Amino acid sequence: MELKFPDCRKCNNGTLVPMSDYGRDGAPITYKAWVCTNPSCGFNLRIDNGEISMGRNITTSTK
């Protein structure tokens, strides 16, 4: 089975790839965010505490 991720609808040039994280108790959170692979696009979609946010600036974590 081939896994195909959706095309980015903002730039139509990248692919949205999932990012995962860990919750407060260490439980995995699969697909917490989606990020466009096109660096000049920067589109992202994220779930935090049940709320969906789009378009935050992408930065490098200090952790």
ZADO-1210 file (C-alpha; in nm, 4 decimals, padded with zeros to 6 digits):
<atoms>
<atom x="00.0000" y="00.0000" z="00.0000" code="MET" pos="1"/>
<atom x="00.1477" y="00.3335" z="-00.1088" code="GLU" pos="2"/>
<atom x="00.1126" y="00.6248" z="00.1318" code="LEU" pos="3"/>
<atom x="00.0304" y="00.9520" z="-00.0477" code="LYS" pos="4"/>
<atom x="00.0055" y="01.2847" z="00.1300" code="PHE" pos="5"/>
<atom x="-00.2158" y="01.5713" z="00.0024" code="PRO" pos="6"/>
<atom x="-00.0878" y="01.8461" z="-00.2239" code="ASP" pos="7"/>
<atom x="-00.0658" y="02.1919" z="-00.0694" code="CYS" pos="8"/>
<atom x="-00.3633" y="02.3976" z="-00.1847" code="ARG" pos="9"/>
<atom x="-00.1942" y="02.7260" z="-00.0957" code="LYS" pos="10"/>
<atom x="00.1044" y="02.7026" z="-00.3311" code="CYS" pos="11"/>
<atom x="00.0102" y="02.4005" z="-00.5482" code="ASN" pos="12"/>
<atom x="00.3825" y="02.3227" z="-00.5557" code="ASN" pos="13"/>
<atom x="00.4453" y="02.1358" z="-00.2298" code="GLY" pos="14"/>
<atom x="00.3065" y="01.8421" z="-00.0379" code="THR" pos="15"/>
<atom x="00.1559" y="01.8553" z="00.3103" code="LEU" pos="16"/>
<atom x="00.3477" y="01.6213" z="00.5403" code="VAL" pos="17"/>
<atom x="00.2397" y="01.5254" z="00.8921" code="PRO" pos="18"/>
<atom x="00.4368" y="01.6090" z="01.2030" code="MET" pos="19"/>
<atom x="00.3875" y="01.4285" z="01.5333" code="SER" pos="20"/>
<atom x="00.4611" y="01.5245" z="01.8937" code="ASP" pos="21"/>
<atom x="00.4205" y="01.3991" z="02.2478" code="TYR" pos="22"/>
<atom x="00.1604" y="01.5133" z="02.5014" code="GLY" pos="23"/>
<atom x="00.2186" y="01.6254" z="02.8575" code="ARG" pos="24"/>
<atom x="00.2098" y="01.2683" z="02.9874" code="ASP" pos="25"/>
<atom x="00.4370" y="01.1374" z="02.7111" code="GLY" pos="26"/>
<atom x="00.1579" y="00.9904" z="02.4977" code="ALA" pos="27"/>
<atom x="00.2208" y="01.0215" z="02.1230" code="PRO" pos="28"/>
<atom x="00.0091" y="01.2712" z="01.9303" code="ILE" pos="29"/>
<atom x="00.0069" y="01.1503" z="01.5709" code="THR" pos="30"/>
<atom x="-00.0524" y="01.4126" z="01.3012" code="TYR" pos="31"/>
<atom x="-00.0436" y="01.7096" z="01.5399" code="LYS" pos="32"/>
<atom x="00.0584" y="01.9384" z="01.2547" code="ALA" pos="33"/>
<atom x="00.0807" y="01.9433" z="00.8762" code="TRP" pos="34"/>
<atom x="00.3526" y="02.1439" z="00.6995" code="VAL" pos="35"/>
<atom x="00.4096" y="02.2234" z="00.3314" code="CYS" pos="36"/>
<atom x="00.7350" y="02.0848" z="00.1885" code="THR" pos="37"/>
<atom x="00.7843" y="02.3977" z="-00.0245" code="ASN" pos="38"/>
<atom x="01.0094" y="02.6266" z="00.1859" code="PRO" pos="39"/>
<atom x="00.8881" y="02.9431" z="00.0125" code="SER" pos="40"/>
<atom x="00.5230" y="02.8562" z="00.0915" code="CYS" pos="41"/>
<atom x="00.5391" y="02.8048" z="00.4668" code="GLY" pos="42"/>
<atom x="00.1774" y="02.6863" z="00.5026" code="PHE" pos="43"/>
<atom x="00.1114" y="02.4933" z="00.8223" code="ASN" pos="44"/>
<atom x="-00.1857" y="02.3625" z="01.0137" code="LEU" pos="45"/>
<atom x="-00.1615" y="02.2722" z="01.3830" code="ARG" pos="46"/>
<atom x="-00.3800" y="02.1334" z="01.6613" code="ILE" pos="47"/>
<atom x="-00.3208" y="02.2681" z="02.0154" code="ASP" pos="48"/>
<atom x="-00.5510" y="02.1770" z="02.3027" code="ASN" pos="49"/>
<atom x="-00.8279" y="02.0892" z="02.0572" code="GLY" pos="50"/>
<atom x="-00.8021" y="02.4170" z="01.8641" code="GLU" pos="51"/>
<atom x="-00.6872" y="02.4341" z="01.5021" code="ILE" pos="52"/>
<atom x="-00.4530" y="02.7145" z="01.3979" code="SER" pos="53"/>
<atom x="-00.3179" y="02.7927" z="01.0519" code="MET" pos="54"/>
<atom x="-00.0331" y="03.0003" z="00.9200" code="GLY" pos="55"/>
<atom x="00.1861" y="03.0399" z="01.2268" code="ARG" pos="56"/>
<atom x="00.5475" y="03.1330" z="01.1555" code="ASN" pos="57"/>
<atom x="00.7678" y="02.8255" z="01.1374" code="ILE" pos="58"/>
<atom x="01.0686" y="02.8479" z="01.3653" code="THR" pos="59"/>
<atom x="01.3349" y="02.6163" z="01.5024" code="THR" pos="60"/>
<atom x="01.2638" y="02.4867" z="01.8504" code="SER" pos="61"/>
<atom x="01.5109" y="02.5586" z="02.1268" code="THR" pos="62"/>
<atom x="01.4276" y="02.2240" z="02.2919" code="LYS" pos="63"/>
</atoms>
